[in-house]
Amino acid sequence: MRKLILLLLAVGSAGLAGCAQFAWVKDGATQREASWDTDTCLREAQAPASNARVNMYGGFAQNSVIADPSLYNSCMAARGYSWQQITQNTPLQ
């Protein structure tokens, strides 16, 4: 049986009814493999970002993590996934 794993990006995964929805798709991948690949690519695409400012009234510092979408997309494509539009007839497994 042909397995089709659908992975939606965390950013913007919620779509409105009637709008096109897209997902990362790879034939033959199990749910465990798809989750592992998604987590790995997200970690590889992340980079720390810091910002600090000081003025005469006090200071401010911020640390965060920024994900680079192009790195994430490249990683998923390198692992054999393709970004496809999902239709009502697309099987979940």
NULUMVO-832435 format. One line per field, with one value per residue: residue number from 1; x negated, y negated, z negated of N, C-alpha, C, O, CB in turn; residue in one letter. Coordinates in steps of 0.02 Angstrom, whole numbers, padded with zeros to 5 digits. Glycine has a CB too. Example, Ala and Ser with C-alpha at 12.3 -4.5 7.8 and 13.67 -1.06 7.14 Angstrom:
<nodes>
k	c(1 2);
npx	c(-00660 -00642);
npy	c(00284 00112);
npz	c(-00390 -00354);
capx	c(-00615 -00684);
capy	c(00225 00053);
capz	c(-00390 -00357);
cpx	c(-00660 -00645);
cpy	c(00165 -00002);
cpz	c(-00390 -00394);
opx	c(-00712 -00670);
opy	c(00166 -00057);
opz	c(-00423 -00402);
cbpx	c(-00565 -00704);
cbpy	c(00224 00030);
cbpz	c(-00452 -00286);
r	c(A S);
</nodes>
This chain:
<nodes>
k	c(1 2 3 4 5 6 7 8 9 10 11 12 13 14 15 16 17 18 19 20 21 22 23 24 25 26 27 28 29 30 31 32 33 34 35 36 37 38 39 40 41 42 43 44 45 46 47 48 49 50 51 52 53 54 55 56 57 58 59 60 61 62 63 64 65 66 67 68 69 70 71 72 73 74 75 76 77 78 79 80 81 82 83 84 85 86 87 88 89 90 91 92 93);
npx	c(-00042 -00026 -00103 -00072 -00137 -00091 -00147 -00126 -00187 -00236 -00215 -00083 00002 00135 00272 00400 00568 00592 00478 00319 00218 00058 -00073 -00216 -00264 -00301 -00320 -00305 -00360 -00359 -00256 -00336 -00464 -00438 -00408 -00531 -00616 -00558 -00577 -00718 -00755 -00698 -00775 -00901 -00881 -00871 -00932 -01018 -00968 -01009 -00981 -01018 -00995 -01039 -01000 -00985 -00885 -00881 -00902 -00886 -00865 -00860 -00836 -00818 -00759 -00779 -00705 -00758 -00668 -00707 -00817 -00755 -00663 -00753 -00818 -00711 -00679 -00799 -00791 -00701 -00568 -00424 -00344 -00178 -00014 00130 00271 00448 00455 00334 00250 00227 00142);
npy	c(00059 -00108 -00235 -00396 -00536 -00679 -00837 -00985 -01149 -01233 -01367 -01460 -01351 -01334 -01344 -01433 -01381 -01326 -01385 -01355 -01223 -01173 -01048 -00957 -00815 -00642 -00493 -00331 -00358 -00337 -00390 -00415 -00432 -00546 -00641 -00644 -00691 -00818 -00881 -00877 -00956 -01078 -01109 -01121 -01233 -01338 -01482 -01572 -01733 -01891 -02042 -02199 -02348 -02504 -02648 -02813 -02790 -02658 -02482 -02354 -02189 -02052 -01886 -01766 -01641 -01617 -01550 -01500 -01501 -01462 -01377 -01275 -01228 -01184 -01081 -00990 -00958 -00898 -00782 -00710 -00751 -00833 -00988 -01003 -01038 -01007 -00909 -00868 -00736 -00681 -00550 -00515 -00419);
npz	c(00000 00042 -00046 -00104 -00170 -00253 -00290 -00370 -00370 -00519 -00522 -00469 -00445 -00466 -00368 -00278 -00240 -00076 -00029 00048 -00011 -00062 -00079 -00142 -00057 -00049 00029 -00039 -00164 -00340 -00480 -00590 -00530 -00453 -00552 -00619 -00516 -00493 -00619 -00627 -00515 -00551 -00666 -00605 -00528 -00615 -00700 -00828 -00890 -00950 -01042 -01108 -01201 -01271 -01361 -01435 -01525 -01559 -01521 -01395 -01342 -01229 -01183 -01055 -00939 -00769 -00627 -00468 -00325 -00194 -00214 -00285 -00189 -00089 -00158 -00181 -00048 -00009 -00081 -00012 -00007 00064 00101 00106 00171 00076 00101 00090 00122 00089 00014 -00161 -00209);
capx	c(00000 -00064 -00094 -00083 -00142 -00078 -00173 -00112 -00234 -00207 -00195 -00029 00031 00208 00300 00472 00605 00592 00411 00273 00174 -00002 -00107 -00274 -00240 -00353 -00293 -00341 -00385 -00315 -00243 -00396 -00517 -00418 -00416 -00603 -00643 -00534 -00612 -00788 -00761 -00684 -00834 -00956 -00864 -00867 -00993 -01003 -00971 -01011 -00975 -01023 -00998 -01046 -00995 -00991 -00830 -00889 -00925 -00840 -00899 -00814 -00864 -00767 -00782 -00748 -00710 -00765 -00625 -00741 -00857 -00707 -00638 -00808 -00828 -00657 -00687 -00857 -00772 -00655 -00499 -00405 -00293 -00122 00053 00171 00341 00493 00444 00267 00255 00185 00094);
capy	c(00000 -00170 -00280 -00467 -00573 -00750 -00879 -01056 -01193 -01262 -01435 -01466 -01287 -01338 -01377 -01444 -01337 -01349 -01407 -01301 -01203 -01138 -01008 -00918 -00747 -00594 -00426 -00278 -00379 -00325 -00450 -00424 -00460 -00613 -00683 -00650 -00735 -00886 -00908 -00887 -01013 -01139 -01124 -01144 -01299 -01388 -01519 -01618 -01804 -01931 -02114 -02235 -02421 -02540 -02721 -02844 -02767 -02588 -02438 -02305 -02135 -02002 -01828 -01728 -01595 -01632 -01496 -01522 -01458 -01433 -01321 -01222 -01201 -01147 -01020 -00943 -00935 -00853 -00719 -00676 -00776 -00884 -01034 -00992 -01061 -00953 -00911 -00826 -00666 -00659 -00505 -00533 -00365);
capz	c(00000 00048 -00103 -00089 -00232 -00244 -00343 -00360 -00406 -00579 -00507 -00420 -00427 -00470 -00308 -00277 -00195 -00007 -00010 00063 -00065 -00039 -00130 -00121 -00043 -00029 00035 -00074 -00230 -00397 -00520 -00632 -00487 -00434 -00611 -00630 -00464 -00506 -00678 -00609 -00470 -00590 -00707 -00562 -00499 -00667 -00720 -00883 -00875 -01011 -01033 -01172 -01196 -01334 -01356 -01500 -01568 -01576 -01468 -01368 -01307 -01203 -01148 -01021 -00888 -00705 -00578 -00398 -00284 -00135 -00239 -00302 -00125 -00057 -00197 -00167 00021 -00007 -00111 00033 -00011 00113 00078 00151 00151 00050 00124 00050 00140 00068 -00044 -00218 -00218);
cpx	c(-00044 -00049 -00112 -00082 -00134 -00105 -00159 -00163 -00198 -00181 -00141 00004 00108 00234 00375 00505 00606 00524 00367 00228 00117 -00034 -00169 -00251 -00299 -00321 -00337 -00368 -00334 -00305 -00304 -00452 -00501 -00426 -00490 -00633 -00622 -00571 -00685 -00797 -00746 -00743 -00891 -00944 -00863 -00935 -00974 -01009 -00967 -01008 -00980 -01029 -01003 -01039 -00997 -00936 -00836 -00911 -00873 -00881 -00848 -00853 -00807 -00800 -00743 -00758 -00712 -00724 -00660 -00785 -00812 -00683 -00692 -00821 -00774 -00662 -00745 -00840 -00718 -00583 -00486 -00346 -00235 -00058 00094 00243 00383 00481 00376 00274 00206 00131 00089);
cpy	c(-00062 -00215 -00350 -00505 -00648 -00789 -00952 -01096 -01224 -01332 -01435 -01401 -01287 -01376 -01386 -01396 -01367 -01374 -01346 -01287 -01162 -01100 -00976 -00845 -00704 -00525 -00377 -00297 -00361 -00390 -00466 -00456 -00533 -00662 -00696 -00699 -00807 -00918 -00923 -00948 -01079 -01159 -01151 -01214 -01355 -01419 -01566 -01691 -01842 -02005 -02147 -02310 -02451 -02615 -02749 -02823 -02694 -02547 -02387 -02252 -02082 -01947 -01790 -01681 -01611 -01573 -01525 -01476 -01426 -01374 -01261 -01188 -01160 -01081 -00968 -00915 -00885 -00785 -00683 -00698 -00827 -00923 -01031 -01020 -01000 -00963 -00866 -00752 -00639 -00613 -00526 -00480 -00323);
cpz	c(00000 -00012 -00083 -00154 -00218 -00304 -00327 -00400 -00466 -00566 -00454 -00401 -00429 -00409 -00315 -00229 -00125 00016 00004 00003 -00036 -00096 -00099 -00115 -00022 -00028 -00003 -00142 -00284 -00435 -00563 -00591 -00469 -00492 -00625 -00580 -00475 -00564 -00662 -00565 -00506 -00633 -00665 -00534 -00551 -00683 -00777 -00861 -00941 -00995 -01102 -01159 -01266 -01320 -01427 -01549 -01588 -01516 -01449 -01331 -01286 -01168 -01116 -00970 -00824 -00658 -00508 -00354 -00224 -00155 -00255 -00237 -00090 -00092 -00182 -00096 00027 -00037 -00070 00030 00044 00085 00127 00124 00131 00074 00079 00064 00119 00008 -00100 -00230 -00156);
opx	c(-00093 00008 -00161 -00031 -00168 -00088 -00178 -00179 -00139 -00131 -00153 00032 00140 00220 00408 00473 00619 00514 00377 00204 00127 -00024 -00173 -00222 -00341 -00298 -00398 -00396 -00274 -00341 -00321 -00485 -00545 -00449 -00510 -00672 -00662 -00594 -00712 -00842 -00779 -00761 -00926 -00991 -00855 -00987 -00921 -01051 -00925 -01031 -00948 -01062 -00974 -01069 -01009 -00941 -00798 -00936 -00822 -00926 -00800 -00898 -00754 -00861 -00682 -00814 -00673 -00742 -00645 -00791 -00829 -00682 -00677 -00833 -00789 -00651 -00740 -00872 -00692 -00540 -00533 -00304 -00243 -00048 00093 00271 00357 00496 00361 00301 00152 00079 00050);
opy	c(-00067 -00232 -00362 -00507 -00676 -00774 -00976 -01079 -01239 -01353 -01411 -01396 -01246 -01436 -01351 -01373 -01426 -01383 -01293 -01333 -01122 -01117 -00968 -00818 -00725 -00500 -00380 -00254 -00370 -00439 -00525 -00503 -00576 -00718 -00752 -00743 -00853 -00975 -00975 -00989 -01129 -01218 -01198 -01249 -01413 -01386 -01597 -01708 -01826 -02027 -02123 -02332 -02425 -02641 -02712 -02837 -02671 -02574 -02378 -02269 -02070 -01961 -01781 -01682 -01617 -01548 -01569 -01418 -01369 -01326 -01204 -01127 -01106 -01030 -00910 -00856 -00836 -00735 -00631 -00666 -00859 -00896 -01052 -01025 -00949 -01017 -00831 -00710 -00580 -00633 -00551 -00495 -00276);
opz	c(-00037 -00026 -00048 -00189 -00174 -00361 -00274 -00457 -00464 -00595 -00399 -00347 -00397 -00401 -00353 -00182 -00117 00076 -00025 -00030 00010 -00154 -00038 -00161 00018 -00080 00000 -00176 -00274 -00425 -00572 -00615 -00469 -00482 -00640 -00599 -00467 -00559 -00682 -00577 -00492 -00637 -00685 -00518 -00533 -00678 -00776 -00818 -00984 -00942 -01149 -01112 -01314 -01273 -01474 -01609 -01631 -01466 -01484 -01293 -01322 -01128 -01146 -00961 -00825 -00652 -00491 -00345 -00206 -00118 -00240 -00232 -00063 -00059 -00171 -00085 00063 -00020 -00092 00060 00069 00050 00185 00063 00165 00069 00037 00021 00131 -00043 -00086 -00259 -00154);
cbpx	c(00048 -00047 -00138 -00029 -00209 -00002 -00250 -00039 -00261 -00259 -00255 -00056 00005 00231 00284 00488 00678 00641 00380 00230 00212 -00052 -00061 -00334 -00185 -00415 -00287 -00396 -00401 -00344 -00181 -00419 -00525 -00345 -00383 -00638 -00620 -00458 -00608 -00816 -00714 -00622 -00857 -00965 -00797 -00838 -01024 -01051 -00912 -01074 -00908 -01084 -00935 -01115 -00931 -00990 -00764 -00824 -00988 -00787 -00955 -00763 -00905 -00717 -00772 -00777 -00650 -00841 -00566 -00783 -00897 -00647 -00615 -00872 -00829 -00589 -00698 -00916 -00746 -00658 -00486 -00387 -00320 -00114 00087 00169 00347 00565 00452 00221 00240 00227 00111);
cbpy	c(00000 -00207 -00258 -00494 -00559 -00764 -00868 -01074 -01249 -01263 -01477 -01498 -01233 -01371 -01335 -01517 -01325 -01403 -01452 -01318 -01163 -01188 -00955 -00925 -00748 -00596 -00405 -00257 -00455 -00269 -00441 -00357 -00418 -00613 -00651 -00581 -00712 -00885 -00859 -00825 -01005 -01130 -01061 -01095 -01295 -01357 -01558 -01605 -01826 -01914 -02134 -02210 -02449 -02524 -02743 -02919 -02779 -02560 -02404 -02338 -02103 -02035 -01783 -01774 -01520 -01698 -01447 -01523 -01498 -01487 -01341 -01249 -01258 -01190 -01036 -00978 -00995 -00885 -00732 -00605 -00808 -00852 -01108 -00918 -01101 -00950 -00890 -00844 -00658 -00719 -00432 -00543 -00321);
cbpz	c(-00061 00114 -00163 -00039 -00268 -00234 -00353 -00381 -00360 -00635 -00484 -00359 -00473 -00536 -00246 -00259 -00221 00001 -00065 00125 -00120 -00008 -00160 -00171 00012 -00076 00109 -00033 -00231 -00443 -00564 -00661 -00423 -00409 -00673 -00625 -00395 -00520 -00737 -00574 -00410 -00633 -00745 -00505 -00465 -00730 -00659 -00942 -00827 -01053 -00996 -01213 -01159 -01369 -01318 -01493 -01533 -01604 -01488 -01321 -01351 -01154 -01197 -00986 -00909 -00674 -00586 -00376 -00260 -00100 -00301 -00342 -00079 -00058 -00272 -00177 00068 -00045 -00182 00020 -00081 00182 00071 00165 00208 -00028 00198 00065 00214 00051 -00022 -00280 -00278);
r	c(M R K L I L L L L A V G S A G L A G C A Q F A W V K D G A T Q R E A S W D T D T C L R E A Q A P A S N A R V N M Y G G F A Q N S V I A D P S L Y N S C M A A R G Y S W Q Q I T Q N T P L Q);
</nodes>
